[in-house]
Amino acid sequence: MDRGRPVDAELPPPDPWRVKVVEPVPFPTRAERQAALRRAGWNLFRLPASKVTVDLLTDSGVSAMSAAQWSGLMRGEEAYAGSASFDRFEAAVREVTGFPEVLPTHQGRGAEKVLFEVLARPGSVVPGNTHFDTTRAHIEHAGALALDLPAPEAGDLASAFPFKGNLDVRALERALSRAGAARAPLVLVTMTNNTAGGHPVSLGNLREVRSACDRFGVPLFLDAARFAENAWLARERDPALRGRTIREIARTYFDLADGCTCSAKKDALVNAGGFLAFRDRALAEKARRVLVLHEGFPTYGGLAARDLEAIAVGLREALDERHLAHRVGQVHRLGEALESAGVPCVRPFGGHAVFVDAGTFLPHLSPFQFPGQALGCALYLEAGVRGVEVGSLMFGAPNGTDSRPRPELLRLAIPRRVYNASHLDYVAHAFRRLAARREAIAGLRILEAGDVLRHFTARLAPLRPADAARVRGDWLSLPPIDPHAANGRHRAARSISRFRLRR
Ligand SMILES: Cc1ncc(COP(=O)(O)O)c(C=O)c1O
């Protein structure tokens, strides 16, 4: 049985793949990076990838596919209905998850749209450990309340608690008894918990969630985007799982649920695709009717048949233990290198990304100066490395009135099978340089932003020293800002004023 161990435990493990096709890495000059960032409105999502040297924006849809996946593409049988590629895709999803009803979607959010359109209503409550941003947006789009109930340990960035992805079961019981089965159409557990640091959910916790769901008669669904990494981390951290294969562990998690949404762009190692799966046939039939409306006929669901083939292969490769040992090992090595450069990170390290604690790294920036985004932009300017803010820009209310304190993080997500140790050393080195002059990193203000998922499209600009002085330090104790002092272009400053005035 392959346990992901090196061939010889005394030798350093080599990468478990060798390179067949190469792609040049862009090396823009500092002047080019500056110009690109200005054009992008200080929003890393707006940067052209051709101006990025090491791209850690996401681990989603950016995996290197295997030779077996590429040959699967050629086998794709492009038919509107009844393609054999769908049969192979369905068989792989059934084999890995055990769910009999399988609906392909163009990506994870396609599955979310269909699921919440079928199950959620205005006034519904959907509790979860921490909903991903598109999940939350779809729940809210259906008129329901997305209720995050992370384990209390998740809020302590430095805690070594091994399962910070867990759901707070006592809080869930309170929420379900208040809402009742009529208003709580499902509970959704995201594994790993991307938004809360990429931490795993323990099997014990999922069992408790299941029994709470049973007591209240509420179905349990999984967001299974990173099901294999969750299983790997669970086995590393839970002695009760030692000796079991990752495939068995992953299946034990799925066996506790009534269905799942899945973005196949993560653990399933493809560049496009997702699925929705159910145990219940009647529910699946309802979902298929909605699927046709948004995604396509139920045997292609918005995907080319060749994509279905690549997912079928990728889902099985996701459970390869040598691959998981290497992948999770890369994340841990980057985290350790950053910490030894004096960069505080969320502990323990998760499965797909290192989350830098930008709020602690840049104590001179208040949440309204978006420390995660400011650090991300500084990192890009320094070395052409791109991460993503997970903090007040991503989760703050569009009108700036959301006063909840939240971790201010910069996520460095590692694409699967793409970068090697030299790329990650380069990233650690760039951080070492930033650490030496962190006080000089300026905050940002929003120039324009949409109401939904604003971090994707917002335009920002560095705060001028005069503006920075207004929003620096302990922002909760700041005196109100004169709303008339901000001119039409300074919406962030106006938002802060509104926040202050309403309190
Ligand atoms: C946990 C989780 N759920 C859902 C999604 C949405 O998936 P997609 O980007 O394929 O729509 C993501 C994407 O990053 C995710 O991380």
The ligand as a Gaussian input file, in Angstrom:
#p B3LYP/6-31G(d) Opt

LIG

0 1
 C      -14.161000      25.873000      -0.364000
 C      -14.597000      26.365000      -1.708000
 N      -15.856000      26.189000      -2.097000
 C      -16.295000      26.600000      -3.298000
 C      -15.455000      27.249000      -4.174000
 C      -15.988000      27.711000      -5.493000
 O      -15.494000      26.920000      -6.516000
 P      -15.295000      27.457000      -8.021000
 O      -14.211000      28.478000      -7.986000
 O      -14.945000      26.246000      -8.798000
 O      -16.594000      28.057000      -8.443000
 C      -14.133000      27.471000      -3.809000
 C      -13.226000      28.166000      -4.737000
 O      -12.140000      28.563000      -4.413000
 C      -13.685000      27.021000      -2.538000
 O      -12.419000      27.195000      -2.123000

